[in-house]
Amino acid sequence: MKIALALAILIAGAATAAHAETRPGLKDTLSKSLADKLKIKPADQVTASGCILSETFNTQSANDYSMQFRLMTATGPEMFNFSGDYLVHADPSSFTLATSADTLRWARIMEAIERAAQSERPLDVQYDSATNRVFGVTIRWNERCPTP
């Protein structure tokens, strides 16, 4: 009985997938609506991959400090700032200092990045090139950074 039920579910799923494939544009429509909801177009997604080159802690006072990190990528160093409501890909010439409260929002991610740097693990940082807002950080725990 269980085998017959599983087989019926499998056949129904295959028929639904086959029907969706024959409908023109359904896959494109679904992909487009998801991209619209996320407000990130696939062409705007960029991934900076590399190992931690440096971390900088900017301290002005107990209530005015921030942290940034740089990745050494195949195309050179890229900088990321923890500030306000966003982790952003940043231009090194225009670093905006966040408040300590803003920076503390990112404490868990900062700690993970520091552990990755200490154990020489590479990072992938995905961001939107139009806004520079980071939407994903992946630590590749099963890999090591190349030795210099």
DSSP file with accessible surface (Angstrom, degrees, kcal/mol):
  #  RESIDUE AA STRUCTURE BP1 BP2  ACC     N-H-->O    O-->H-N    N-H-->O    O-->H-N    TCO  KAPPA ALPHA  PHI   PSI    X-CA   Y-CA   Z-CA
    1    1 A M     >        0   0  198      0, 0.0     4,-2.2     0, 0.0     5,-0.2   0.000 360.0 360.0 360.0 -46.1    0.0    0.0    0.0
    2    2 A K  H  >  +     0   0  184      1,-0.2     4,-2.5     2,-0.2     5,-0.2   0.879 360.0  51.3 -64.5 -37.5    2.8    2.4    0.9
    3    3 A I  H  > S+     0   0  143      2,-0.2     4,-2.6     1,-0.2    -1,-0.2   0.922 109.6  49.7 -66.0 -41.7    4.7    1.6   -2.2
    4    4 A A  H  > S+     0   0   64      2,-0.2     4,-2.4     1,-0.2    -2,-0.2   0.913 111.9  48.7 -64.0 -40.3    1.6    2.2   -4.4
    5    5 A L  H  X S+     0   0  112     -4,-2.2     4,-2.3     2,-0.2    -2,-0.2   0.935 112.0  48.2 -65.8 -43.7    1.0    5.6   -2.7
    6    6 A A  H  X S+     0   0   60     -4,-2.5     4,-2.4     1,-0.2    -2,-0.2   0.909 111.9  50.3 -63.2 -40.1    4.7    6.6   -3.1
    7    7 A L  H  X S+     0   0   94     -4,-2.6     4,-2.6     2,-0.2    -1,-0.2   0.921 109.5  50.7 -65.0 -40.5    4.5    5.6   -6.8
    8    8 A A  H  X S+     0   0   55     -4,-2.4     4,-2.5     2,-0.2    -2,-0.2   0.914 111.2  48.4 -64.0 -40.7    1.3    7.6   -7.3
    9    9 A I  H  X S+     0   0  110     -4,-2.3     4,-2.5     2,-0.2    -2,-0.2   0.931 111.7  50.0 -65.7 -41.6    2.9   10.7   -5.7
   10   10 A L  H  X S+     0   0  124     -4,-2.4     4,-2.3     2,-0.2    -2,-0.2   0.933 112.0  47.0 -62.9 -43.7    6.0   10.3   -7.9
   11   11 A I  H  X S+     0   0  106     -4,-2.6     4,-2.5     1,-0.2    -2,-0.2   0.926 112.1  50.3 -65.6 -42.4    4.0   10.0  -11.1
   12   12 A A  H  X S+     0   0   55     -4,-2.5     4,-2.3    -5,-0.2    -1,-0.2   0.914 110.9  49.5 -62.9 -41.1    1.9   13.0  -10.1
   13   13 A G  H  X S+     0   0   41     -4,-2.5     4,-2.4     2,-0.2    -1,-0.2   0.921 111.2  48.7 -64.8 -41.2    5.0   15.1   -9.5
   14   14 A A  H  X S+     0   0   62     -4,-2.3     4,-2.6     2,-0.2    -2,-0.2   0.913 110.9  50.5 -66.5 -39.4    6.5   14.0  -12.8
   15   15 A A  H  X S+     0   0   59     -4,-2.5     4,-2.5     2,-0.2    -1,-0.2   0.915 110.5  49.5 -65.3 -40.4    3.3   14.9  -14.7
   16   16 A T  H  X S+     0   0   98     -4,-2.3     4,-2.5     2,-0.2    -2,-0.2   0.930 112.4  47.6 -63.9 -43.5    3.2   18.3  -13.0
   17   17 A A  H  X S+     0   0   57     -4,-2.4     4,-2.2     2,-0.2    -2,-0.2   0.917 112.1  49.5 -64.3 -41.2    6.8   19.0  -13.9
   18   18 A A  H  X S+     0   0   56     -4,-2.6     4,-1.4     1,-0.2    -1,-0.2   0.915 111.1  49.9 -65.1 -39.3    6.3   17.9  -17.5
   19   19 A H  H  X S+     0   0  110     -4,-2.5     4,-1.1     1,-0.2     3,-0.2   0.924 110.3  50.1 -64.6 -41.3    3.2   20.1  -17.7
   20   20 A A  H  < S+     0   0   33     -4,-2.5     3,-0.3     1,-0.2     6,-0.3   0.879 108.1  53.5 -65.3 -36.0    5.2   23.1  -16.4
   21   21 A E  H  < S+     0   0  142     -4,-2.2    -1,-0.2     1,-0.2    -2,-0.2   0.819 107.4  51.5 -68.4 -30.0    8.0   22.5  -18.9
   22   22 A T  H  < S+     0   0  103     -4,-1.4    -1,-0.2    -3,-0.2    -2,-0.2   0.701  89.3  89.3 -81.9 -17.5    5.5   22.5  -21.8
   23   23 A R  S >< S-     0   0  128     -4,-1.1     3,-1.4    -3,-0.3     4,-0.4  -0.694  87.2-121.5 -80.0 117.8    3.9   25.9  -20.7
   24   24 A P  T 3  S+     0   0  129      0, 0.0    -2,-0.1     0, 0.0    -1,-0.1  -0.359  85.0   0.7 -65.4 132.8    6.0   28.6  -22.5
   25   25 A G  T 3> S+     0   0   34     -4,-0.1     4,-2.6    -2,-0.1     5,-0.2   0.430  88.8 121.1  78.7  -0.3    7.6   31.1  -20.2
   26   26 A L  H <> S+     0   0   41     -3,-1.4     4,-2.5    -6,-0.3     5,-0.2   0.957  78.6  45.7 -63.7 -46.0    6.4   29.6  -16.9
   27   27 A K  H  > S+     0   0  144     -4,-0.4     4,-2.5    -7,-0.3    -1,-0.2   0.920 114.5  48.7 -62.8 -42.1   10.0   29.1  -15.6
   28   28 A D  H  > S+     0   0  118      1,-0.2     4,-2.6     2,-0.2    -1,-0.2   0.903 110.8  51.0 -64.0 -40.0   11.0   32.6  -16.7
   29   29 A T  H  X S+     0   0   90     -4,-2.6     4,-2.5     2,-0.2    -2,-0.2   0.924 111.2  47.4 -63.9 -43.7    7.9   34.1  -15.1
   30   30 A L  H  X S+     0   0  104     -4,-2.5     4,-2.0     2,-0.2    -2,-0.2   0.927 113.7  47.6 -64.0 -43.9    8.6   32.4  -11.8
   31   31 A S  H  X S+     0   0   69     -4,-2.5     4,-2.3    -5,-0.2    -2,-0.2   0.917 113.1  48.8 -63.0 -42.5   12.3   33.5  -11.9
   32   32 A K  H  X S+     0   0  139     -4,-2.6     4,-2.6     1,-0.2    -2,-0.2   0.923 110.0  50.5 -65.6 -42.4   11.4   37.0  -12.7
   33   33 A S  H  X S+     0   0   46     -4,-2.5     4,-2.2     2,-0.2    -1,-0.2   0.895 111.1  49.2 -66.2 -35.8    8.8   37.3  -10.0
   34   34 A L  H  X S+     0   0  104     -4,-2.0     4,-2.2     2,-0.2    -1,-0.2   0.942 111.8  48.2 -66.7 -43.8   11.3   36.0   -7.4
   35   35 A A  H  X>S+     0   0   17     -4,-2.3     5,-1.4     1,-0.2     4,-1.1   0.899 111.2  51.5 -62.9 -38.5   13.9   38.5   -8.6
   36   36 A D  H  <5S+     0   0   74     -4,-2.6    -1,-0.2     1,-0.2    -2,-0.2   0.908 109.1  50.1 -64.5 -40.6   11.4   41.3   -8.4
   37   37 A K  H  <5S+     0   0  166     -4,-2.2    -1,-0.2     1,-0.2    -2,-0.2   0.895 115.0  42.9 -64.5 -39.7   10.4   40.4   -4.9
   38   38 A L  H  <5S-     0   0  105     -4,-2.2    -1,-0.2     2,-0.2    -2,-0.2   0.643 101.4-138.5 -79.2 -14.6   14.0   40.4   -3.8
   39   39 A K  T  <5 +     0   0  172     -4,-1.1     2,-0.5    -5,-0.2    -3,-0.2   0.791  68.3 114.3  59.4  26.7   14.7   43.6   -5.8
   40   40 A I      < -     0   0   28     -5,-1.4    -1,-0.2    90,-0.0    -2,-0.2  -0.984  57.8-149.2-126.5 119.8   18.0   42.1   -6.9
   41   41 A K    >   -     0   0  108     -2,-0.5     3,-2.2     1,-0.1     4,-0.5  -0.681  24.2-120.2 -86.5 140.7   18.4   41.3  -10.6
   42   42 A P  G >  S+     0   0   96      0, 0.0     3,-1.3     0, 0.0    -1,-0.1   0.855 113.2  58.1 -51.3 -34.0   20.7   38.3  -11.4
   43   43 A A  G 3  S+     0   0   93      1,-0.2    86,-0.0    85,-0.0    -3,-0.0   0.739 102.0  56.3 -69.1 -20.2   23.0   40.6  -13.4
   44   44 A D  G <  S+     0   0   51     -3,-2.2    85,-3.5    84,-0.1     2,-0.4   0.507  82.7 104.2 -89.4  -6.1   23.5   42.8  -10.3
   45   45 A Q  E <   +A  128   0A  93     -3,-1.3     2,-0.4    -4,-0.5    83,-0.2  -0.655  47.4 179.1 -83.4 129.8   24.7   39.9   -8.1
   46   46 A V  E     -A  127   0A  45     81,-2.9    81,-2.9    -2,-0.4     2,-0.5  -0.968  15.2-155.0-128.0 143.6   28.5   39.9   -7.4
   47   47 A T  E     -A  126   0A  76     -2,-0.4     2,-0.6    79,-0.2    79,-0.2  -0.986   1.1-160.6-121.3 124.3   30.5   37.5   -5.3
   48   48 A A  E     -A  125   0A   1     77,-2.8    77,-2.7    -2,-0.5     2,-0.5  -0.927  17.4-170.7 -99.0 118.1   33.9   38.5   -3.9
   49   49 A S  E     +A  124   0A  50     -2,-0.6    25,-0.5    75,-0.2     2,-0.3  -0.940  29.3  87.8-114.9 132.7   35.8   35.4   -3.0
   50   50 A G  E     -A  123   0A  10     73,-2.5    73,-3.6    -2,-0.5     2,-0.3  -0.989  65.7 -68.6 172.0-168.6   39.0   35.3   -1.0
   51   51 A a  E     -C   72   0B  22     21,-1.1    21,-3.0    -2,-0.3     2,-0.2  -0.779  57.7 -85.7-111.6 155.4   40.7   35.2    2.3
   52   52 A I  E     +C   71   0B  34     69,-0.4    19,-0.3    -2,-0.3     3,-0.1  -0.398  40.6 177.2 -63.6 121.9   40.9   37.8    5.0
   53   53 A L  E     -     0   0B  86     17,-3.2     2,-0.3     1,-0.4    -1,-0.2   0.833  64.3 -22.2 -90.1 -43.6   43.7   40.2    4.2
   54   54 A S  E     -C   70   0B  40     16,-1.2    16,-2.8     2,-0.0    -1,-0.4  -0.991  47.3-142.6-162.9 159.2   43.0   42.5    7.2
   55   55 A E  E     -C   69   0B  60     -2,-0.3     2,-0.4    14,-0.2    14,-0.2  -0.985  18.6-161.4-123.2 140.2   40.5   43.8    9.7
   56   56 A T  E     -C   68   0B  44     12,-2.5    12,-2.2    -2,-0.4     2,-0.6  -0.989   5.6-162.0-125.4 129.7   40.4   47.4   10.8
   57   57 A F  E     -C   67   0B 108     -2,-0.4     2,-0.7    10,-0.2    10,-0.2  -0.949   8.9-159.2-108.7 115.0   38.7   48.6   13.9
   58   58 A N  E     -C   66   0B  42      8,-2.5     8,-2.4    -2,-0.6     2,-0.5  -0.868  13.5-177.0 -95.0 116.9   38.1   52.4   13.8
   59   59 A T  E     +C   65   0B  98     -2,-0.7     6,-0.2     6,-0.2     3,-0.1  -0.965  23.4 156.9-121.4 122.1   37.6   53.8   17.3
   60   60 A Q  E    S-     0   0B 131      4,-2.9     2,-0.3     1,-0.5     5,-0.2   0.686  75.6 -28.5-106.5 -35.5   36.8   57.4   18.0
   61   61 A S  E >  S-C   64   0B  64      3,-1.1     3,-1.5     1,-0.0    -1,-0.5  -0.943  77.0 -78.1-164.6-180.0   35.3   56.9   21.4
   62   62 A A  T 3  S+     0   0   84     -2,-0.3     3,-0.2     1,-0.3    -1,-0.0   0.775 132.7  38.9 -62.3 -24.8   33.4   54.3   23.4
   63   63 A N  T 3  S+     0   0  122      1,-0.2    37,-1.1    37,-0.1    38,-0.3   0.290 112.5  58.9-106.1   6.4   30.3   55.2   21.5
   64   64 A D  E <  S+C   61   0B  56     -3,-1.5    -4,-2.9    35,-0.2    -3,-1.1  -0.672  70.0 115.1-142.5  83.3   31.8   55.7   18.1
   65   65 A Y  E     -C   59   0B  59     -2,-0.3    38,-0.3    -6,-0.2     2,-0.3  -0.956  29.9-178.2-144.3 163.7   33.6   52.8   16.6
   66   66 A S  E     -C   58   0B   0     -8,-2.4    -8,-2.5    -2,-0.3     2,-0.4  -0.961  15.8-134.6-155.3 170.2   33.3   50.4   13.6
   67   67 A M  E     +CD  57  82B   1     15,-0.6    15,-1.9    -2,-0.3     2,-0.3  -0.975  17.2 178.0-134.4 144.3   34.9   47.5   12.0
   68   68 A Q  E     -CD  56  81B  13    -12,-2.2   -12,-2.5    -2,-0.4     2,-0.3  -0.946   9.8-157.1-136.0 159.5   35.8   46.7    8.4
   69   69 A F  E     -CD  55  80B   0     11,-2.4    11,-2.7    -2,-0.3     2,-0.4  -0.977   5.8-145.9-137.1 154.8   37.5   43.8    6.7
   70   70 A R  E     -CD  54  79B  64    -16,-2.8   -17,-3.2    -2,-0.3   -16,-1.2  -0.967   7.4-153.2-119.7 137.3   39.3   43.3    3.5
   71   71 A L  E     -CD  52  78B   0      7,-2.7     7,-2.2    -2,-0.4     2,-0.9  -0.887  15.2-135.3-104.0 139.3   39.3   40.2    1.3
   72   72 A M  E     +CD  51  77B  87    -21,-3.0   -21,-1.1    -2,-0.4     2,-0.2  -0.856  37.5 178.3 -90.7 108.5   42.2   39.4   -1.0
   73   73 A T  E >   - D   0  76B  15      3,-1.5     3,-1.6    -2,-0.9   -23,-0.2  -0.559  46.9 -95.7-103.4 175.6   40.4   38.3   -4.1
   74   74 A A  T 3  S+     0   0  111    -25,-0.5   -24,-0.1     1,-0.3    -1,-0.0   0.790 127.6  45.5 -62.6 -25.7   41.8   37.3   -7.5
   75   75 A T  T 3  S-     0   0  127      1,-0.4    -1,-0.3     0, 0.0    -3,-0.0   0.362 127.2 -84.8 -99.8   5.1   41.4   40.9   -8.7
   76   76 A G  E <  S-D   73   0B  20     -3,-1.6    -3,-1.5     2,-0.0    -1,-0.4  -0.600  71.0 -24.8 118.8 179.8   42.9   42.5   -5.6
   77   77 A P  E     -D   72   0B  71      0, 0.0     2,-0.4     0, 0.0    -5,-0.2  -0.361  51.7-166.9 -69.5 142.7   41.7   43.6   -2.2
   78   78 A E  E     -D   71   0B  34     -7,-2.2    -7,-2.7    -2,-0.1     2,-0.3  -0.993  11.1-141.7-128.7 139.1   38.0   44.4   -1.6
   79   79 A M  E     -DE  70  90B   3     11,-0.6    11,-2.8    -2,-0.4     2,-0.4  -0.795  13.1-170.8-106.7 143.7   36.7   46.1    1.5
   80   80 A F  E     -DE  69  89B   0    -11,-2.7   -11,-2.4    -2,-0.3     2,-0.4  -0.993   8.1-155.9-131.9 137.5   33.5   45.5    3.4
   81   81 A N  E     -DE  68  88B   5      7,-2.6     7,-2.4    -2,-0.4     2,-0.8  -0.923  13.1-145.0-116.2 139.8   32.0   47.6    6.2
   82   82 A F  E     +DE  67  87B   0    -15,-1.9   -15,-0.6    -2,-0.4     2,-0.3  -0.897  46.5 144.3 -94.9 110.0   29.7   46.8    9.1
   83   83 A S  E >   - E   0  86B  23      3,-1.8     3,-2.0    -2,-0.8    -2,-0.1  -0.986  53.7 -35.8-153.1 142.1   27.6   49.9    9.5
   84   84 A G  T 3  S-     0   0   19     -2,-0.3    21,-0.1     1,-0.3    14,-0.0  -0.159 118.4 -21.2  52.0-131.5   24.1   50.8   10.3
   85   85 A D  T 3  S+     0   0  109     -3,-0.1     2,-0.4    20,-0.0    -1,-0.3   0.426 126.4  58.7 -89.8  -0.9   21.5   48.4    9.0
   86   86 A Y  E <   -E   83   0B  99     -3,-2.0    -3,-1.8    47,-0.0     2,-0.5  -0.971  64.8-140.4-135.5 146.9   23.7   47.0    6.3
   87   87 A L  E     -E   82   0B   6     -2,-0.4    47,-3.1    47,-0.4     2,-0.3  -0.904  44.9-170.7 -92.8 126.2   26.9   45.2    5.7
   88   88 A V  E     -EF  81 133B  30     -7,-2.4    -7,-2.6    -2,-0.5     2,-0.4  -0.927  34.3-118.5-129.0 149.6   28.2   46.8    2.5
   89   89 A H  E     -E   80   0B  35     43,-2.7     2,-0.3    -2,-0.3    -9,-0.3  -0.710  50.9-157.8 -75.0 129.2   30.9   46.5   -0.1
   90   90 A A  E     -E   79   0B  10    -11,-2.8   -11,-0.6    -2,-0.4     5,-0.1  -0.871  25.5-122.6-125.6 152.0   32.8   49.8    0.4
   91   91 A D    >   -     0   0   89     -2,-0.3     3,-2.4     3,-0.3   -13,-0.0  -0.781  28.0-137.1 -83.0 122.2   35.1   52.1   -1.5
   92   92 A P  T 3  S+     0   0   68      0, 0.0     3,-0.4     0, 0.0    -1,-0.1   0.771 101.1  59.4 -56.9 -22.6   38.2   52.4    0.7
   93   93 A S  T 3  S+     0   0  101      1,-0.2     2,-0.2    -3,-0.0    -2,-0.0   0.610 107.7  45.3 -82.9  -8.3   38.4   56.1    0.1
   94   94 A S    <   +     0   0   69     -3,-2.4     2,-0.6     2,-0.1    -3,-0.3  -0.529  69.1 167.2-135.0  69.0   34.9   56.7    1.7
   95   95 A F        -     0   0   53     -3,-0.4     2,-0.5    -2,-0.2   -27,-0.0  -0.746  23.2-150.6 -87.4 117.8   34.6   54.7    4.9
   96   96 A T        -     0   0  100     -2,-0.6     2,-0.4     1,-0.0    -2,-0.1  -0.789  14.2-132.1 -90.2 125.3   31.6   55.8    6.9
   97   97 A L        -     0   0   55     -2,-0.5     2,-0.2   -31,-0.1   -31,-0.1  -0.604  21.9-154.2 -79.4 126.7   32.1   55.4   10.7
   98   98 A A        -     0   0    6     -2,-0.4   -33,-0.2   -16,-0.2     2,-0.1  -0.500  20.7-102.9 -92.0 167.7   29.2   53.6   12.4
   99   99 A T     >  -     0   0   62    -35,-0.2     4,-2.4    -2,-0.2   -35,-0.2  -0.474  33.3-108.8 -82.6 165.7   28.1   53.9   16.0
  100  100 A S  H  > S+     0   0   20    -37,-1.1     4,-2.7     1,-0.2     5,-0.2   0.892 120.1  54.4 -63.4 -36.9   28.9   51.2   18.4
  101  101 A A  H  > S+     0   0   60    -38,-0.3     4,-0.9     1,-0.2    -1,-0.2   0.918 109.5  47.2 -63.2 -42.4   25.2   50.2   18.6
  102  102 A D  H >4 S+     0   0   36      1,-0.2     3,-0.6     2,-0.2     4,-0.3   0.928 113.8  47.5 -62.4 -44.5   25.1   49.8   14.8
  103  103 A T  H >< S+     0   0    1     -4,-2.4     3,-1.9   -38,-0.3    -2,-0.2   0.896 103.8  60.7 -66.7 -38.5   28.3   47.8   14.8
  104  104 A L  H >< S+     0   0  103     -4,-2.7     3,-1.7     1,-0.3     4,-0.3   0.750  89.0  72.3 -64.4 -20.7   27.2   45.5   17.6
  105  105 A R  T << S+     0   0  142     -4,-0.9    -1,-0.3    -3,-0.6     3,-0.3   0.785 100.5  46.8 -60.4 -25.7   24.3   44.4   15.5
  106  106 A W  T <> S+     0   0   45     -3,-1.9     4,-2.8    -4,-0.3    -1,-0.3   0.245  76.9 115.4-100.8  12.6   26.8   42.5   13.4
  107  107 A A  H <> S+     0   0   31     -3,-1.7     4,-2.6     1,-0.2     5,-0.2   0.878  75.0  50.2 -55.9 -43.2   28.7   40.9   16.4
  108  108 A R  H  > S+     0   0  200     -4,-0.3     4,-2.0    -3,-0.3    -1,-0.2   0.924 113.7  44.9 -65.2 -41.5   27.9   37.3   15.5
  109  109 A I  H  > S+     0   0   61     -3,-0.2     4,-2.6     2,-0.2    -2,-0.2   0.924 112.4  52.2 -68.1 -40.9   28.9   37.7   11.9
  110  110 A M  H  X S+     0   0   18     -4,-2.8     4,-2.5     1,-0.2    -2,-0.2   0.920 108.9  50.4 -59.9 -42.9   32.1   39.5   12.9
  111  111 A E  H  X S+     0   0  102     -4,-2.6     4,-2.3    -5,-0.2    -1,-0.2   0.913 110.7  48.8 -62.8 -41.8   33.0   36.7   15.3
  112  112 A A  H  X S+     0   0   20     -4,-2.0     4,-2.4     2,-0.2    -1,-0.2   0.915 111.5  49.6 -64.9 -40.8   32.5   34.1   12.6
  113  113 A I  H  X S+     0   0    1     -4,-2.6     4,-2.6     1,-0.2    -2,-0.2   0.911 110.4  50.5 -65.3 -39.1   34.6   36.0   10.2
  114  114 A E  H  X S+     0   0   67     -4,-2.5     4,-2.6     2,-0.2    -2,-0.2   0.907 110.2  49.5 -65.9 -39.6   37.4   36.4   12.8
  115  115 A R  H  X S+     0   0  126     -4,-2.3     4,-2.1     2,-0.2    -1,-0.2   0.906 111.3  50.2 -63.9 -39.8   37.3   32.6   13.4
  116  116 A A  H  <>S+     0   0    0     -4,-2.4     5,-3.1     2,-0.2    -2,-0.2   0.918 111.6  47.6 -63.6 -43.0   37.5   32.0    9.7
  117  117 A A  H ><5S+     0   0   32     -4,-2.6     3,-1.3     3,-0.2    -2,-0.2   0.921 110.8  51.6 -63.9 -43.0   40.5   34.3    9.4
  118  118 A Q  H 3<5S+     0   0  167     -4,-2.6    -1,-0.2     1,-0.3    -2,-0.2   0.876 115.4  40.9 -63.7 -35.7   42.2   32.7   12.4
  119  119 A S  T 3<5S-     0   0   34     -4,-2.1    -1,-0.3    -5,-0.2    -2,-0.2   0.269 114.7-116.6 -97.8  13.0   41.8   29.2   10.9
  120  120 A E  T < 5 +     0   0  105     -3,-1.3    25,-3.0     1,-0.2    -3,-0.2   0.888  57.3 158.5  57.3  49.2   42.7   30.5    7.3
  121  121 A R      < -     0   0   47     -5,-3.1   -69,-0.4    23,-0.2    -1,-0.2  -0.837  38.9-119.8-103.6 137.7   39.3   29.7    5.8
  122  122 A P        -     0   0    5      0, 0.0    18,-2.7     0, 0.0     2,-0.3  -0.389  23.9-146.5 -75.3 155.4   38.2   31.5    2.6
  123  123 A L  E     -AB  50 139A   0    -73,-3.6   -73,-2.5    16,-0.2     2,-0.5  -0.905   8.8-155.7-119.0 149.3   35.0   33.6    2.4
  124  124 A D  E     -AB  49 138A  27     14,-2.7    14,-3.1    -2,-0.3     2,-0.6  -0.997  13.7-168.3-119.4 121.5   32.5   34.3   -0.4
  125  125 A V  E     -AB  48 137A   0    -77,-2.7   -77,-2.8    -2,-0.5     2,-0.5  -0.956   4.6-160.2-114.5 115.2   30.7   37.6    0.1
  126  126 A Q  E     +AB  47 136A  37     10,-2.7     9,-2.4    -2,-0.6    10,-1.4  -0.826  20.8 163.1 -97.0 131.5   27.7   38.0   -2.2
  127  127 A Y  E     -AB  46 134A  18    -81,-2.9   -81,-2.9    -2,-0.5     2,-0.6  -0.955  42.9-106.0-145.6 162.6   26.4   41.6   -2.8
  128  128 A D  E  >  -A   45   0A  10      5,-2.2     4,-2.9    -2,-0.3     5,-0.3  -0.807  24.1-152.2 -89.1 119.7   24.3   43.7   -5.0
  129  129 A S  T  4 S+     0   0   53    -85,-3.5    -1,-0.1    -2,-0.6   -84,-0.1   0.752  91.8  56.9 -68.6 -22.8   26.5   45.8   -7.3
  130  130 A A  T  4 S+     0   0   74    -86,-0.3    -1,-0.2     1,-0.1   -85,-0.1   0.905 126.8  16.0 -74.8 -38.5   23.9   48.5   -7.7
  131  131 A T  T  4 S-     0   0   70     -3,-0.2    -2,-0.2     2,-0.1    -1,-0.1   0.571  91.9-133.0-108.5 -14.3   23.5   49.2   -3.9
  132  132 A N     <  +     0   0   61     -4,-2.9   -43,-2.7     1,-0.2     2,-0.4   0.553  54.7 148.5  67.6  10.1   26.6   47.5   -2.6
  133  133 A R  B     -F   88   0B 110     -5,-0.3    -5,-2.2   -45,-0.2     2,-0.3  -0.616  46.2-130.5 -78.0 131.3   24.5   45.8    0.1
  134  134 A V  E     +B  127   0A  25    -47,-3.1   -47,-0.4    -2,-0.4    -7,-0.3  -0.613  28.6 174.0 -80.6 134.1   25.7   42.4    1.1
  135  135 A F  E     +     0   0A  96     -9,-2.4     2,-0.3    -2,-0.3    -8,-0.2   0.396  64.4  25.2-120.6   2.0   23.1   39.6    1.1
  136  136 A G  E     -B  126   0A  21    -10,-1.4   -10,-2.7     2,-0.0     2,-0.4  -0.937  48.8-171.1-165.5 138.5   25.2   36.6    1.9
  137  137 A V  E     -B  125   0A  47     -2,-0.3     2,-0.5   -12,-0.2   -12,-0.2  -0.990  14.1-170.6-129.2 121.9   28.5   35.6    3.5
  138  138 A T  E     -B  124   0A  63    -14,-3.1   -14,-2.7    -2,-0.4     2,-0.6  -0.965   8.6-158.2-115.7 127.1   29.7   32.0    3.1
  139  139 A I  E     -B  123   0A  28     -2,-0.5     2,-1.5   -16,-0.2   -16,-0.2  -0.922  12.9-144.9-101.6 123.4   32.6   30.7    5.1
  140  140 A R    >   +     0   0   55    -18,-2.7     3,-1.7    -2,-0.6    -2,-0.0  -0.666  24.5 174.2 -90.6  84.4   34.2   27.7    3.3
  141  141 A W  T 3  S+     0   0  116     -2,-1.5    -1,-0.2     1,-0.3   -18,-0.0   0.730  73.5  60.2 -65.6 -22.2   35.1   25.7    6.5
  142  142 A N  T 3  S+     0   0  138     -3,-0.1     2,-0.3     2,-0.0    -1,-0.3   0.384 101.9  62.7 -89.8   6.5   36.2   22.7    4.4
  143  143 A E    <   -     0   0   79     -3,-1.7     2,-0.3   -21,-0.1    -3,-0.0  -0.873  69.4-140.2-126.0 162.8   38.9   24.7    2.5
  144  144 A R        -     0   0  141     -2,-0.3   -23,-0.2   -23,-0.2   -24,-0.1  -0.902  26.7-108.0-119.5 149.6   42.1   26.5    3.4
  145  145 A a        -     0   0   20    -25,-3.0     2,-0.0    -2,-0.3   -24,-0.0  -0.445  47.8 -97.6 -67.6 146.7   43.4   29.8    2.1
  146  146 A P        -     0   0  115      0, 0.0    -1,-0.1     0, 0.0   -95,-0.0  -0.388  40.6-108.8 -65.3 146.1   46.4   29.4   -0.1
  147  147 A T              0   0  123      1,-0.1    -3,-0.0    -3,-0.1     0, 0.0  -0.571 360.0 360.0 -76.2 138.7   49.7   29.9    1.6
  148  148 A P              0   0  175      0, 0.0    -1,-0.1     0, 0.0    -3,-0.0  -0.162 360.0 360.0 -68.5 360.0   51.4   33.1    0.5
